[in-house]
Amino acid sequence: KRIVVLISGSGSNLQALIDAIELGAINGQIVAVISNKPDVYGLTRAANAGIPSIVIDHRQFDGREPFEAELSKAINQLAPDLIVLAGFMRILNSEFVQPYEGKMLNIHPSLLPKYKGLQTHKRALENGDKEHGVSVHFVTAELDGGPVIAQRIVKVEDSDTEQSLQQKVQRQEHQLYPEVVARFCNERLSYQDGIAYLDDKPI
Ligand code: GRF
């Protein structure tokens, strides 16, 4: 399968995917990495792995629509089977998302549907949650709202801080995302009418 990964930052999830592919755990290749930010470490990770990258800097565009037009042009030229959002921090319009429904994944650092949006670790701590975690979901027009494919739970200890919680969650992210991408590439995951399926059973 042809995979395109979209990033905005350090790309540790991108690295987890690169490593899993090198180990033969994912039946696919990353054909390109696209970043909306220049000079992020994820671009260095792509270069180190010999993966071509494209920067589409949202600040160079007059609003979201022209940015997204450029982004979809770049994606479509790459003819991907799967688009993986890995720390991609731009909100996407429904017009952009719709053509990719069922083939675009996102990872979000909370147990969705809890804590959509930003500052998830802080909110989990403030609410005194005993459990927190990470979700991988199909991307739909609703921000962090598409059907959940898989989650990993982490226990929240009294001693946890935002930073320690983030580290725990990220360790889980780096295991979970390659697993889900592997399942997708083996055609075990599918999507129809807002529902995610694993081996043809609704998740
Ligand atoms: C991850 O915590 C992911 O859940 C969130 O952004 C972060 C990206 O980290 N959406 P990285 O760029 O993969 O290191």
Boltz pocket constraint, residues with backbone or C-beta under 6 A from the ligand:
constraints:
  - pocket:
      binder: B
      contacts: [[A, 7], [A, 8], [A, 9], [A, 10], [A, 11], [A, 12], [A, 13], [A, 14], [A, 42], [A, 86], [A, 87], [A, 88], [A, 107], [A, 108], [A, 109], [A, 170], [A, 173]]
      max_distance: 6.0
